[in-house]
Amino acid sequence: MSPCFGGEGEHKDAAAVGFAPGRAEELMSTPRRLFIAGNWKMNLDRAGSQRLASAVADQSYAYTKIDVAVCPAFPYLADVHEALTGRRVALGAQNMHYEASGAYTGEVSPTMLADVGCKYVILGHSERRHVFSETDEMVNRKVRAALQFGLAPILCVGELLAEREAGKTNEIVERQLRASLNGVSFEHLRGVTIAYEPVWAIGTGKVATPAQAEEVHAHLRKLLTTMYGADIAQGVRIQYGGSVKADNAGGLLELPNVDGALVGGASLKAEEFLGILHAAARLAKSQ
């Protein structure tokens, strides 16, 4: 792994490192742009993926003030990239291995993703953590590898329903955030998007109330401030993920610490996903 990630052990807190404020201001001088990403999961075929990508890309003239990405299944990345070429929509992948190559049957490397045009990669999604038993350590290796090879991670954190009901939400997301960013430098953090996705709200039709979402997002930004300093933390985008739809997107995206959405089921329907994008574009235009 590249030495720029800080080597062994967790990065030191901002105060201990003594990071120069002028450099931090330079890195994070631009306002946080709303970022909407569609996670298509294991859905659609080749033709359906191309149609959906084209439908989103055809409206890209409206996205000048926001960032947009779609994340199709691995077999269709190249096809979707072709449909997005020259548009204001980026390509992302849903997962990756942390090695650049090797005897890892069935895996896909960061260099392969970059080669087919990916800009983003979703890492640590709850389905990877809870269905495929990915640990915080494994997610951390993936985050660092993605940054090393020029990909921008969308790092997911979030609690189970039992953990929320036990009052452990802040404890869970703090553990996941700190462990998943272990060794990630100040400069490389600017390439990371955090996605808070309460597991109990994914695919259930339930959605965190604006107050619940803002509380956790504010907590995450406070943690980032402790870890990297206020200037850096204020520049990191934190998406919300969990049953986001066109009819609730506006209420979530207008919150101070919600900087976008990681959209699942609603991103598979062009009309619904476009509704979310247009809600974000309207908010960005009014800011």
HUJO-V288880 format. One line per field, one symbol per residue. burial: + if it has 24 or more other ideal C-beta (glycine too) atoms within 12 Angstrom, else -. Layout:
# HUJO-V288880
burial->???
This chain:
# HUJO-V288880
burial->+---++----+--+----+----+--++---++++++++++--+----++-++-+++-++-++-++++++++++-++++++-++--++++++++++++-+-------+++++++-+++++++++++++++---+-+-++++++++++++-+++++++++---++----++-++++++++++++++++++++++++++++++++---++---++++++++++-+++++++-++++++++++++++++-++++++++-++++++++++++++-++++++++++-++---
